Amino acid sequence: MARPACEGAERILAAAEELFAKEGFDAVSMNAIADRAGVSKANVFHHFKSKNDLYLAVIKQACQQACAFIDDFGSDRGPFPKRLKLFALEHLQHVLDKAEISRLIQRDLLENGPQRGKELAERVFGQNFARLVEIIRGGQGKGELRQDIDPAMVAVMVIGINITFFQAGEVFRHYPEVDFMDDPARYSKMAVDILLNGILPRDN
């Protein structure tokens, strides 16, 4: 995947993000991206060898901020539960702030299934996920978490909690029993508390 190295590439990425988010991957042509960016089609292909590479670059750029959240989580500044709660909330807010990209990924996975999922795992999300698992495993090594749980499962649960909020929040918020879907911070705090402490009664 090409890396943006100049203002032209940045304009191409911005134009592609806008068009992909609005119309979806299949509906957007490289000509349309070039027109929106104010560059030639040849210039687009100079930076990105294919529409697919450009698409993956757009998704990867939108996820760059998550790297900073993961770095903070792995910093060892403060107890593990506190850092996990902060990471979960920051990740959720990032998903919501990047709502158009989040919807684009969701739509693309529904339409293109296994092939796109494999590409996103290997070329976009994999490094961050591996880092997240390693941090959780480090917490186990320091005795901050149970030793008998799979750290990858913990990572999946944290991410899954946030994706559920994004994907199904518009339904859940209409249930009279649910009074927390309009408050992402409260939702995140409650969810991570259950993740850390479970649902069984605590020993007195």
N, C-alpha and C positions, 0 to 999 in steps of 0.2 A: 504494500500500500504506500503510495507516495506521501511524503510529508510536506505540508505547506511551508514554503521558504521565502515567500515574498507577498507583497500586497495583492498582486493578481490572484495568487492562490487563495488568499484569505477572502477575497471578493467572490471567488468561485464557490468556496465552501459556504459562505453566507447565503449566496443565491440558491445553491443546491439544498441547503437546510430548509429554506423557506418553501421551495417548490415541492420537495419530497414530503414535508410535513403537511402541506396543503392538499396535494394530489395523490400521494403514494408513489412508490418506486416505479411501478410499471408505466404509469401515465406520464412520467416526466422524460423528456428527451434531452440529449446533450445540447442540441441547438437551443432549446428553451433556457437551459442553464447558462449557456454562453451569452445569450441575449440579456438575461437578467443581470448577469455579472458585468456586462459591458466589455466583453472580450471576445476574441474569435473562438470558434470551435476547436481550431488547432491548438490554441493556447490552453484550453481545458485539457486536451489530451496530452499536452506537454507536461502538465502537473499530475494528471491522473490517467492511468493507461486504459481505464474502462469506466463505464457508469457504475458498475458494481464496486470498484475500488473507491470511487468518489463517495458513494453511498456509505460504505464502511468507514471512510475517513470522517464523514459528517457525524456518524454515530459516536465514533471514538472521540472526536473533539468535544462533543456535548457531554461526554462522561469524564472528561479530564478532571473536573473539580472533585470528583469522587476520590481521586488519588490523594488529595490533600486530607480528606476526611479519614481515609484509611491510615495515612501517616500519623495523624493525631491519635487515632485509636491505638496504634502500635507504639506510641511514644513512651509508655510506662509512666506517664505523669498522672498520678492518681490511681485509685483502686480500679480493678478491672470492671466491676459492675457499672461504676460511674462512667467510664470511658465507653462501654458498650451502649449505654443509654444515650450518650451524646452522639455516637456514630449513627445509631438507628434513627434518631431524630434528624440529623443532618442529611442522611441519605434520603429519608422520606421527603424532606423539604426540597431536596434537589430533584427528585422525581416529579414533584408537583410544579416546581419552577420551570422545569423542562417538559411541560405537559405535552406540547406538540410533538416533541421527539419521542416521548414515552408512548403516545398514541400511535405514532408511526411504527415503532418497534412492535407494538402489540398487533397492529393491523398486518404488518409484514409477516409476523410469525404465523398468524392465522391463515394467510394466503399462501405462504411459501414453505411453511412447516419445517421438516427435518433439515433440508439443505441450508436454509437461512439460520436455523438454530445452531447448526454445526459451525457455520462461518462466524457468527457472533461470539460463540464460545471460544473459538480458536484465535480469532483475529481482533476482538474488541474487549470482551469482558474477562477472558481467562486469566490474565495476569493479575488483575485486581482481586478476582475471586481467590486465586491461589494465595495471595498476600493476606487476605482476610482469614482464610483457613489457618495459615501459619501463625497469625496473631492469636487466634483462639487456641491453637495447640500450645503456644507459648504460655497462655494463661493456665492451661492444664499442667504444664511442666512446673509452674510456680505454686501449684496447689490452690489456685484461685477458682478453678472449675473442677467438676467431677472428672475422674480419669476414664470412666467407663462409657463415655459418649463420643460419638463421631464428630470431630470439629467441623467437618463439611456439612453435617446435618444442621448444626447450629447456624452456620453461615447461610444455608438455604432458608432456614426459618426466619432469620432476621430480614433477609431480602424479600422473602415471600410475604411476610407481614405487611411490608410497605407496598408491594405490588398489589396485594389484595385491596388495600385502602384506595389505591389509584383506580383499579379496574372496577371494583364493586361498590365503592363509596356512594355513588349516586343511587344505588338501590337500598343499601343498608340504612342510609340516613332517613328513609321514609318509614322504617319500622318504629312503632311507638316505644319499643323496648330499648332502642339504641339512641343514646343522647350524646354520643361522642364523635360522630363522623364529621361534624363541622369544626372540630378542634383537633388538628393534626398532632399538636404537642401532647394533648391529653391522651389521645389514641396511642401514640408511640410509648408514652410512659406506662400506660396500663398493659400494653402488649409485652413490653420488655420485662416488666415486673413479673408477669405470668411465666415468661420464658425462663427467667432466672429462678423463680421460686416455686413454679408448678401450681397445680390446682388442688393438691391434697392438703388437708389441714396441717398446719405447722405444729411441731411438737412443743408442748408447753414446758 
